[in-house]
Amino acid sequence: MRRRTPPPPAPLPQRDGVDPVRVRLPYGGTWATVRGYLVERLTGAGPGVVAALFDAGLIVGADGRAVAPDAPYEPGMFVWFQRELPAEVPVPFPVDVVHQDAHIVVVDKPHFLATTPRGTHVTQTALARLRCELGLPALTAAHRLDRLTAGLVLFTVRPEERGTYQTLFQDRRVRKEYEAIAPYDPGLVLPRTVRSRIVKERGVQAAREVAGEPNAETYVELAGHRGGLARYRLVPATGQTHQLRVHLNALGVPILGDPLYPEVTGPVPAGDFRRPLQLLARRLEFTDPVTGAEHAFVSTRTLRAWASYDAWAGES
């Protein structure tokens, strides 16, 4: 079995907190040139984009030198280039830092801001913003929070420690507590633990429950109700995609502002920040695997529909 060689440091700088794209040429390839492989690999970039990058000398090797258009294919070789950053509507809400030390940064993320670059959300992400605002280009995310969900997210300062913190989440050694605003159903028996099997298919927006061994578990508790709405306390034991949204929808109380559950609605226009999903990552507790410190962080954000449903519903 071939041992995986760690990648060398990027020879190109970040742009607006975003890393250059790194590509490793696979072993066993039959391409004659580096260019031939990249043209086939990067089909989503559009016709002529790879050729233009080569012609401009913008695809470089580990030494920072431009890779020639006719450079022969070398299995295992790394190349880098700067992606064309998409035009994005700024998310007009701050990312609040609630804790920072030599190892971690914990922030209170607003609604509508993605955690890390993905798809059309690149610079308008918590990671890109924090790298620039805090002057920490090596900052990385230990886990992710949905773009539409607000609340606490953990980032790591030192790349070599990222895996250690990620393992906390993989081993379920982080206690996460969420809050959601949804319709009140007096007939719904709570508290209860919801268990089901959730699958999320590539290219399909919404996840769904299917028959089979449960892979998702959420403790659901009623924290209060008034005016036909309820505030729910949610404690997930697992981390399936959209798990909390799927489970509350399955209980017949879909979260306010959810564009996917119970049904997928039309895409929200860029820049429309009205009626945010009423889901908040409220608490984050864990024992620091590096320092041994006991951490318990609490979001200071509030879900607006609970304070004033009319203000949330008419938000513009």
Secondary structure, DSSP 4 states (H G I P E B T S, - for coil): -PPPPPPPPPSS--BTTBPPEEEEPPTT---SBHHHHHHHHTGGG-TTHHHHHHHTT--B-TTSPBPPTTPBP-TT-EEEE---PPP-----S--EEEEE-SSEEEEEEPTT-BSS-BTTBSSSBHHHHHHHHHT-TT-EESS---TT-EEEEEEESSGGGHHHHHHHHHTT-SEEEEEEEEE--TTS--SEEEEEEEE--TT-SS-EEESSS--EEEEEEEEEEETTEEEEEEEESS--TTHHHHHHHHTT-PPTT-SSSSS--PPPPTT---S---EEEEEEEEE-TTT--EEEEE-----HHHH-HHHHHT--
